[in-house]
Amino acid sequence: MKITIVTGAFFPVPPIMGGAVEKVWFALGKEFAQRGHVVVQISRAHPGLPQTESIAGVTHIRVPGFNQPRSIVWLKFLDFIYSRRVRRVLPEADILVTNTFWLPIIECRPNRGLIYVHVQRGPKGQMRWYARAARLLAVSHAIADAIVAQAPELRAKVRVIPNPVPFQIGEMSDARDNTVLFVGRIHPEKGIELLLRALRSLPAGKFIGWEVKIIGPHETRFGGGGSDFLCAMQPLAEQSPIPVEWPGAVFDEAELRAQYRSAAVFVYPSIAETGDALPVAPLEAMASGCVPLVSALPVFRDYVDDCVTGFVFDHRGERAAENLAARLSQLLSLGHDARSKIAEAARAKAAEFAVEPVAQRYLDDFATLLA
């Protein structure tokens, strides 16, 4: 097959500026190419990357993009400009995968491939505009349900294939620090304030020797909440009985994996009710042997089973911080053997999301559409 993959206007591929979508498709593109398919990946240009190059059998084409803006309206306008630039360089293909907003609407040439819309955010009513698409691919069952609810006439085009763990899953390390880790954008929708308020309510002196690391970018150009948001959060962190570190963004894959492999607990208290589709960071953590603690968003049901492969807390209502503090306290109070049992179950679940089986599911679906 000839497969074209188009990622968004705001992050380059390889994911040297982060971006879960970019990490996912960089990994999947290489797997498709390894299996003999012709793969072209189009992404945002970056001064440190050539306009065209080949990586692991994948041809990369880069077009000028933008830093991510705060305004959603402006973001959609920039996506339109980027999509027009992408359209000019699209090669002939069988399948055209894209998670851009406008490209599925403005691209109508049959020889550029069947349009495969990759839905990585909660749909906001735009799905009915994609009636010409061959597939509306949801990365979680909750997102599939949302697509069907908003565009029931397109139900037959909806399928679910999850995001993969975008690296090879190795052996689990038993040597772990007493670290509670968060990896993601430092943004209000990620529940950072909720986490810090929960930490503040933990009993003083009970968890001596533990630390919290909040890793991720706060800059708006990386999708963060900005300097004002970070400055508002840091005083809350100072009130925590457990020390809180802010290492900043970590985009290097080896360094990030080392952070996962050394931490015992991974907390991801997202409150993005209509945002997150299937967050990759908890999967990465689970694949590395961390025990995840996540909010009760429906998207987490695909891989976090409470008290089996991780812990879930109710993030809704006035007692959300108390709920998070209670589950975190329960998790940190577990003995080594009990926590290791859950970590092993989490890693086994994450293995179901390895690149190889997920790539096969995509290729099977592509073949079905082409048949």
Secondary structure, 3 states (H helix, E strand, C coil): CEEEEECCCCCCCCCCCCCHHHHHHHHHHHHHHHCCCEEEEEEECCCCCCCEEEECCEEEEEECCCCCCCCHHHHHHHHHHHHHHHHHHCCCCCEEEECCCCHHHHCCCHHHCEEEEEECECCCCHHHHHCCCCEEEECCHHHHHHHHHHCHHHHHHEEECCCCECCCCCCCCCCCCCEEEEECCCCHHHCHHHHHHHHHCCCCCCCCCCEEEEECCCCHHHCCCCHHHHHHHHHHHHCCCCCEEEEECCCCHHHHHHHHHHCCEEEECCCCCCCECCCHHHHHHHHCCCEEEEECCHHHHHCCCECCCEEEECCCCCCHHHHHHHHHHHHHCCCHHHHHHHHHHHHHHHHCCEHHHHHHHHHHHHHHHHC
